[in-house]
Amino acid sequence: MLCIGLMSGTSLDGIDGVLARFDADGRPALLGHAHRAFAPALRAELLALQQPSADELHRAAVAAVGIADAYAEVVAALLPAANGEPVALIGAHGQTVRHRPDCGYTLQLLDGARLAERSGITVIADLRSRDVAAGGQGAPLVPAFHAAVFGAAGEERLVVNIGGIANVSRLGADGAVAGHDTGPGNVLLDLWVERNLGEPFDRNGAWASIGELDDLLLSDLLDDDFFFRPPPKSTGRDLFNADWLDTRLRAYGHLAPEDVQRTLVELTAASIAHEVTPETASVIVCGGGARNAELMLALAAQVGMRAPGCAVETSAEHGVAPEHVEALAFAWLALRHEHGLPGNLPAVTGAAGPRVLGARHPA
């Protein structure tokens, strides 16, 4: 069966789409990949909608239409790779603008009906809400997919997705799966470099690499209740945002901006590496953070202090490019929906039980 997966994450760097063929066991073979950046006006509006503001209902609805149209362009770019074979499903994440499972909701903007209409393909969207309705965090949803693709019998592995927010999947040697959000991935790094250099991200961590780590600032950044909270837990821009960072930087006005950036790299690395145990054989990194050389070096150093000999590598070394993993996961979740199979792991999200995820918009 051919399925398309579409993902736009907290980093707001654009839309990743994949076309994959799934075998009878649900294992994917990648046929095509496409990426489209958000139009600047839509990206600015999605950033603005992360915080309370005027006329939110209308603006959010218009943004959802814009996201559907942008997703449809990615679908169109992927279809030639199908060579005329019908595509059965689109699994579409939408764009998270609020994530408040503590209030009983999570909101991913996307007009799923419009995407189905424009593409002529059945769309499975709103993939997090059912887990939240069952008392779960609605995130992370990828650990089950990580287990299917990256698990290895008799070996503990940690799969780390570093998007705007970072999350981990612990794949136990005995087959057990656990996971949760660890905190900021790229979100604060991108915010700080955009504020200071006018760039959307710090390519390869080059700017951070000329800065100096400030241990006192790192200690203050890590002194947030979220990092001490036991799983299940999830987070987003609702917590890790400009206000959060500015509050903690008030006593550090003497630091050079690149020193702050270097310390933010260490924040992401330290909060991820905290999940490593002496039994962890490898840390497999995917998402945009896998392309940040400075962050990968910092993560390897942090991991090495906790589990000497533990390999830190990207998902590419396991057959899946880092930028493909999440989009593939949402194609896989759409396939699970189609077959009436649960997509969540209650041990990860805290939901009352396994649930079939997503809302269906027929072609």
C-alpha positions in Angstrom: 0.0 0.0 0.0 1.3 3.5 -0.9 0.9 6.2 1.8 2.1 9.8 2.1 3.2 11.2 5.4 3.3 15.0 6.0 5.0 16.7 9.0 5.5 20.3 10.0 7.1 20.6 13.4 7.7 23.0 16.2 10.7 24.5 14.5 8.4 25.8 11.7 11.2 25.2 9.1 8.6 23.9 6.6 6.9 20.8 5.5 8.5 17.4 5.1 6.6 14.9 3.0 7.4 11.3 2.1 5.9 8.7 -0.2 6.3 5.1 1.1 5.2 1.6 0.3 4.3 -0.4 3.4 4.5 -4.1 3.4 2.1 -6.5 5.2 4.1 -6.0 8.4 3.9 -2.2 8.2 7.5 -1.7 7.4 8.1 1.2 5.0 10.2 1.5 1.8 10.8 5.1 0.9 9.9 6.0 -2.7 10.1 9.8 -2.6 10.7 12.9 -0.4 9.8 16.5 -0.8 10.3 19.6 1.4 8.7 23.0 1.1 9.4 26.0 3.3 6.4 27.9 4.6 5.7 31.2 2.9 7.1 33.9 5.1 3.7 35.4 5.8 2.2 32.1 6.8 5.2 31.2 9.0 5.0 34.6 10.7 1.3 34.0 11.4 1.9 30.5 12.8 4.5 32.0 15.1 2.1 34.7 16.2 -0.7 32.2 16.9 1.5 30.4 19.4 0.6 33.1 21.9 -2.8 34.7 22.8 -3.7 37.5 20.4 -6.6 39.3 18.8 -9.1 37.6 16.5 -7.5 34.2 17.0 -10.5 32.1 15.8 -10.6 33.7 12.3 -6.9 33.9 11.9 -6.4 30.3 13.0 -9.1 29.1 10.5 -7.4 31.0 7.7 -4.0 29.7 8.7 -5.4 26.1 8.6 -6.6 26.7 5.0 -3.1 28.0 4.1 -1.5 24.9 5.7 -3.8 22.6 3.7 -2.8 24.3 0.5 0.9 24.1 1.4 0.5 20.4 2.2 -1.3 19.9 -1.1 1.7 21.3 -3.0 4.0 18.8 -1.2 1.6 16.0 -2.2 1.7 17.1 -5.8 5.5 17.1 -5.7 5.5 13.5 -4.3 3.0 11.9 -6.7 5.3 11.4 -9.7 7.3 9.0 -7.6 4.2 6.7 -7.4 4.5 6.1 -11.2 0.8 6.2 -11.6 0.0 3.7 -8.8 -2.8 5.0 -6.5 -1.9 6.4 -3.2 -4.2 5.1 -0.5 -3.8 7.5 2.4 -2.2 10.7 3.6 -1.2 10.9 7.2 -1.0 14.6 8.0 0.2 16.1 11.3 -0.8 19.7 10.9 0.9 22.6 12.7 0.9 22.6 16.5 0.0 26.1 17.8 -1.1 25.1 21.3 -0.3 21.9 23.3 -2.2 21.9 26.6 -3.0 18.3 27.6 -3.3 19.7 31.2 -6.4 21.5 29.9 -7.6 18.5 27.9 -6.6 19.6 24.4 -3.9 19.8 21.8 -4.3 21.9 18.6 -2.7 21.1 15.3 -3.9 23.5 12.6 -4.9 21.9 9.3 -8.1 21.9 7.2 -8.1 18.1 6.5 -11.2 18.3 4.4 -9.6 20.8 2.1 -6.5 18.7 1.8 -8.6 15.7 0.8 -10.5 17.8 -1.7 -7.4 19.2 -3.3 -5.4 16.0 -3.4 -8.2 13.5 -4.1 -6.7 11.2 -1.5 -8.1 10.1 1.9 -6.6 12.1 4.7 -6.0 11.0 8.3 -5.4 14.1 10.4 -5.8 15.3 14.0 -3.7 12.3 15.2 -3.1 13.5 18.8 -6.5 14.4 20.1 -7.8 10.9 20.8 -4.9 10.1 23.0 -5.5 13.4 25.0 -9.2 12.5 25.2 -8.1 9.2 26.8 -6.1 11.1 29.5 -2.8 11.0 27.6 -0.2 13.7 26.7 -0.9 13.2 23.0 2.9 13.1 22.6 5.2 11.7 21.7 3.5 9.4 19.2 6.6 8.2 17.3 8.0 5.6 19.8 5.9 2.8 18.4 7.2 3.6 14.9 10.8 3.9 16.2 10.5 0.5 17.7 9.2 -1.0 14.5 12.1 0.5 12.4 15.1 0.9 14.8 14.5 -1.8 17.5 17.1 -4.6 18.0 16.5 -7.6 20.1 18.9 -7.8 23.1 20.1 -4.2 22.8 18.9 -1.1 24.5 18.7 1.9 22.0 17.7 5.5 22.5 16.1 7.1 19.5 16.1 10.9 19.7 14.1 13.2 17.5 15.5 16.7 17.7 13.0 19.0 16.2 11.8 22.3 17.8 11.2 20.1 20.8 13.3 17.0 21.5 11.8 13.6 22.4 13.3 10.2 23.1 12.1 6.7 22.6 13.8 4.1 24.8 13.8 0.7 23.0 14.6 -1.8 25.7 16.7 -4.9 25.1 13.6 -6.9 26.1 11.3 -5.2 23.6 9.8 -2.7 26.1 9.2 0.8 24.7 9.1 4.0 26.7 9.4 7.7 25.7 8.7 11.3 26.4 9.6 14.8 25.5 12.9 15.9 27.0 12.6 19.7 26.5 13.9 22.2 23.9 15.5 20.8 20.8 16.1 23.6 18.2 13.3 26.0 19.3 15.5 28.2 21.6 18.5 27.9 19.3 16.5 29.1 16.4 14.9 31.9 18.4 18.2 33.2 19.6 20.0 33.1 16.3 17.1 34.8 14.5 17.0 37.6 17.1 20.8 38.2 16.9 21.8 37.4 13.4 18.5 37.5 11.5 19.0 33.9 10.3 16.3 31.2 10.7 18.8 28.7 12.2 22.5 28.3 13.1 23.7 26.2 10.1 25.8 23.3 11.4 26.1 25.1 14.8 28.8 27.4 13.3 27.9 30.4 15.4 27.6 28.3 18.6 31.0 26.8 17.9 32.7 30.2 18.4 31.0 30.8 21.8 32.0 29.7 25.3 29.8 27.5 27.5 28.6 29.3 30.7 28.1 26.7 33.4 26.1 29.1 35.7 23.7 29.9 32.9 23.4 26.2 32.0 22.6 25.4 35.6 19.9 28.1 35.7 18.4 26.9 32.4 18.2 23.3 33.7 16.5 24.5 36.9 13.0 24.2 35.5 10.3 22.0 36.9 9.8 20.3 33.5 13.2 18.7 33.6 12.5 17.1 37.0 9.0 15.9 36.2 8.6 12.2 35.7 7.1 10.8 32.5 4.7 10.8 30.9 5.3 14.3 29.9 5.3 16.5 26.8 5.9 20.2 26.1 6.1 22.8 23.4 6.3 26.5 22.7 3.7 27.0 25.4 6.6 26.7 27.8 9.9 27.0 26.0 9.5 30.3 24.3 11.0 33.8 24.2 9.6 34.8 27.6 11.0 31.7 29.2 14.4 32.4 27.8 14.4 36.2 28.5 13.5 35.6 32.1 16.5 33.4 32.6 18.9 35.7 30.8 18.2 38.7 33.0 21.2 38.1 35.2 23.5 37.3 32.2 23.5 40.5 30.2 27.3 40.5 30.3 27.4 37.3 28.1 28.2 37.6 24.4 25.3 36.4 22.3 27.4 33.5 20.9 28.1 32.3 24.4 24.4 32.1 25.0 24.0 30.1 21.8 26.7 27.7 22.9 25.1 27.3 26.3 21.7 26.6 24.6 23.3 23.9 22.6 24.5 22.3 25.9 21.0 22.7 27.3 19.5 20.6 24.5 22.4 18.0 24.7 22.3 17.7 28.5 18.5 17.3 28.7 18.6 14.5 26.1 21.7 12.8 27.6 20.0 12.6 31.0 18.0 9.7 29.5 21.0 7.6 28.7 21.8 4.7 31.0 24.9 2.5 31.3 23.0 -0.1 29.4 22.3 2.1 26.4 24.2 0.7 23.4 23.5 3.4 20.9 21.8 6.8 20.6 20.1 7.2 17.2 19.4 10.9 16.3 16.9 12.1 13.7 15.2 15.4 13.0 16.8 18.7 12.1 19.1 18.6 15.1 21.0 15.7 13.5 22.3 18.2 10.9 23.8 20.5 13.7 27.4 19.4 14.0 28.0 21.4 17.2 25.0 19.9 18.8 26.0 16.4 17.8 29.4 16.9 19.3 27.9 18.2 22.5 25.5 15.3 22.7 28.3 12.8 22.1 30.4 14.3 24.9 27.4 14.3 27.3 26.5 10.7 26.4 30.1 9.6 26.8 30.2 10.7 30.4 27.1 8.5 31.2 27.8 5.5 29.0 31.3 5.2 27.8 31.4 3.3 24.5 27.8 4.2 23.6 27.6 5.1 19.9 25.9 8.4 18.9 24.9 8.3 15.3 22.2 9.6 13.0 19.3 7.5 11.7 20.9 7.6 8.2 23.3 5.0 9.6 20.2 2.8 10.1 18.8 3.3 6.6 16.5 6.3 7.2 17.6 9.9 6.6 17.0 12.1 9.7 14.6 14.4 7.8 12.4 11.5 6.7 11.7 9.8 10.1 8.8 11.9 11.4 7.0 12.1 8.1 7.3 8.3 7.7 5.9 7.9 11.2 2.7 9.8 10.4 2.3 7.8 7.2 2.6 4.7 9.4 0.0 6.1 11.9 -2.4 6.7 9.0 -1.9 3.1 8.0 -2.7 2.0 11.6 -5.9 4.0 11.5 -6.9 2.4 8.2 -6.5 -1.1 9.7 -8.3 -0.2 13.0 -5.1 -0.6 15.0 -4.0 1.6 17.9 -1.2 4.1 17.2 -0.4 5.3 20.7 1.5 3.6 23.5 -0.2 4.2 26.8 3.1 3.5 28.7 4.5 6.5 26.8 1.7 9.0 26.7 -0.2 8.1 29.9 -3.5 7.4 28.1 -6.0 5.1 29.6 -5.4 2.5 26.9 -4.5 1.9 23.3 -6.5 4.0 20.9 -7.0 4.2 17.1 -5.8 7.7 16.3 -6.9 10.3 13.8 -9.9 11.8 12.1 -10.7 10.5 8.6 -11.5 12.8 5.6 -12.4 10.5 2.7 -11.2 11.3 -0.8 
